[in-house]
């Protein structure tokens, strides 16, 4: 049996983030490094990666692995675009490798996934679906799916004996933009559900403190304030369109308490919800 270097008693990776992102020639991806493991699976398209000053052409089915401290960046030519699935990991210990290394130092960082491509794609799909569910227990299921993806990758890569301080984490500029895009998309798609900073952080594997800090830096407001604005804007559209009582509008945008909704609405629009309704539907 192939030794994957995993000790079942200690294999407990910490998932920092999981996200899907499309890059095109208009996206700027600077040369940078992380202090954690980055797994990047190419779902579609192609581009050129500069990894440790060596160029690699990557395409659908390739897995890019960057150990901590490995510099990398993208070169996307005119007409090119690439859809990728990104995972940030730490707390990895594999036999024969330094702590938080997923591949041996000096190995090719681009692994062509061929014999288990369908399994890798299935793992990615399971992660996407679990994130969309946004249900109790989803954060645990997400970690399970990510652990399965890591094990599947190790099997596919054929690592026979892969094996310290836990680093402080720092995200580079393009990662921050990706995080913001992920947060904005999540809020826009789930504004009608019960959302707190804690549930957001668990769903995308980022700490509440980091989410608040980055979101405010990039957007000029907190994630919760952005959520409120989205909800109220949707409510305003429904009220102007008419046909729904205020209580129903409030519930449709995530507020069970119509009185609380009305207070927020009046503060934001300088008038109560009833005044925004079309006269014939008031």
N, C-alpha and C positions, 0 to 999 in steps of 0.2 A: 504494500500500500504506500502511496506517495506521502511523504512527510511534508505537511504544509507549514511546519514551524509554529503551530498554534497549540498553546496549553489551554485546555478547556477551563481550567480553574482560574486563569488570569486573563483570558481573552474577553475584554470588556471595553471596547473602544468608546471614546467620547466623540459624539457627532456634533461638530460645530455648526454646520449648515448643509443643506441640500437644496439645490436650485437648478432650474433649467433656463438656459439663456441662448438667444440667437445673436450672433455677431455678423456684421457686414463690413464692407469697405469704409463705411462712415464712422465705425467705432474705433476709438483710440485705446489700445491695450499696451500700456508701457511695460518695459522690462522691469521685473520686480521679483521678489521672493517672499516666502511666508515662513513663520516659525512653527508650522504644522504640516501634516501631509495633505497634499491636494490630489484628488482623483478626478480626472476629466474624461468622460466617455463621449465620443463623437457619435451623435444620433443621426446626423445627416450633414451633407456638404463637405467642404474641405478648406484647408488653409495651411500656412506654413508657421511652425513654431520655432522660435529661437530659444533653445534650452542650453544654458551654460555655454553660449556662443557657438552652438552647433545648430544648423538648420535641419528641421524634420518636416516633411510633407505629411500631414495627417488627414485622414478621411474617415468616412462612416465605418464604424466597427473598431476603431483604434481607441486604446486607453492610454492616456498620458498620466504618468505618475511623477510627481515632484516631491521629493523628500524635503524636510525642513532646510531652508537656506539655499535651495536650488533656484537660480534665477531663470525666469522664463517670460516670454511675451509672444504676442501674435503678429504675424504679417498677413494682412488680408488684401489680396490684389483686387483690382477692378472687376466687378461682376461676380466675385466670390461671396459666399456667405456660409456660415457654419452654425449648426445647432448643437449645443453641448449640455451635458449634465454634469454639474460640479458638486463635489462632496469635500468638505473639510473635516479632517480627523486628527485626533490625538489620543494619547493613552494606549498606544499600540506597542506590544512587545512580541516580536517573532524571534524564534531561536536562530542564533547566528548572525543577527543584525543588530545595529545600535537601536536603542529605544526610539520609537516614533519614526522608524524607517520601514517602508513597505517593499522596497527593492534594494538590492545591494548597491553601494556606492560604486559608480563607474559603469553600471549596467545601462543598456539603452532605455531611456525613459518612455519610449513609445512602444507599446506592446500591441501587436496585431491580434485581436480576439477573433478566432475563426472557429475552433472546435466547440466552443461553448457560447457563441454569440447570442443564440436564442435565449440561453439562460440569463445572460447579462441584461439583455433587453427586457426580459420578464421581471427581473429585479428592479430595474429602473421604472417600469410601468407600475409595479406594485407600490413603489414609493410615491409616484405621481398620484395614484388613486387614493392612497391613504391621506396625503396632504389635502386633497380635494374634499374628503369626507368631513374633516374637522369635527370629529366625534370624541367623546370621552375615551381615553385609552389610546388615541391616535399617536401620541408622542412615543408610547412604548412600542407600538407596532412599527412606527417609522424606524426606530433603532433596530428592531429585529430585522427588518428588510435591508437596512444598510449593512448590518453584520453579515447577512446572507450574501449580499453583493460582494463584500470584501473576501469572504471565503470562496465564492465562485470565481472571483478574479484570480486568487492565488492558485486555484485548481487549473484555471485556463492558462495562466502564465507558466505553469509547470515549475513553480519555485519549490525545490526539494528541501532546502534548509534555510529559509529566510528567518533571523532572531529579531545617572541620567536625571535629569531634571525635567519636570513638566514646564514647557516654555510659557512665557507671557505672549498673548496673541495680539497681532496687529494686522489689520486689513488694509490693503493698498487702495488707491483711489478707484480703480475700476471695480474692485470688489465691493466698495461702498455703494457705487452706482447700481451694481447688480442687486445688492441687499435692498436698496431703496425701491427699485423696480419690483422686486419680489413682494415687499411689504405693501406697496401701493396696489399691486394686482390683487393680493390677498384681501385687502380691505374692500376694494371695489367689488370683488366677487362675493364677499361674505358679510357686507354691512348690515344685512337684515337679521343676522344671527347674533347671539350673545357673544360679544368680543371684549376681552380685557387684554391688557399688556401681557399678562401671564400666559393666556391662551395663544396669543400671537407668537410669543417666544418659544413655547413648547412645539408649536406647529412647524416652525422653520429652524429650530435648533440654534437659536441665538439668545443670549441673556437679555432680560428686560432692560438692564442698565445700558448695555451696548446698543440695543435697538433705539432707546430713547435718545442717547447721545448722537448717534449717526443720523437718525431721522431729523432731529432738530438742526444739526449742522447743515444738512443738505436741503431740507424743506422749510426751515425757519419756524417750525411748530412741532408739537409732540404728536406721536401716532394717534393718540386718543382724540386730540383736537381735530386732526385730519379726518378721523372716523366720524366725528360729530358733523363736520362740514359736509361730508359725503352724504350722510343720512338726511341732513336738513335740505340739501339740494335736491335729493330724490323726492323728499316729502313736498317740497315746493312745486316740483313738476306735477305731482299727483293732485295737489290742491288746485293748481291753476287749470289742470285738465278737467277737474270736477268729477262728480259721480261717486265719491267716497266720503263718508263722514270722517271727521278729524280723528276719532279714536281708531278707526280702521287704517287710516294713513299712518298714524303713529306706530301701530303694530307692524305694518308692512315694512317699515324701515328700522325695526329693531327696538322699539320702545313699547313696553307693556303698560307703562304709566303715562296716560295721555296728559295728565297735568304737568308732569316733568317735561314731556315733549313740548307742550305749549310754552313753557317758560323758556326753554332753549330756543325755540323757534322765534319767539318775540324778541329775545336778546339779539339774535342773529339778523333778523329781517326787520326789526323795529315795528312789528305789527303782529297781532295774534293770528294763528292759523286761519280762523274764520274769515278774516279780512282778505286773505289770499285766495279764497275760494271764488270760483265764478258765481256771480249773483244767482243764476238760475239753479245752481246746485247747492246753495247755502242752506 
